Amino acid sequence: MRQTHRVMRRGSRKCVSTTVDGATGFVDLHGEVDITAVVQIETAFLELVDRGVGCIVVDFSDAAF
């Protein structure tokens, strides 16, 4: 079962959400993704690594640039 964790910036439409399904972590990018989203994306990756996932999948299907 995938567990979702969403991180959202105030005053911004940028959003990164993470989910975990077994040993696989997912990073879903939503809205405009540019250099200002680096910290959010890095944080999402590090949180998944800390949770012990063995594989990370990044979904850009809802992202814009």
Order of alpha helices (4+ residues) and beta strands (2+ residues): beta-beta-beta-alpha-beta
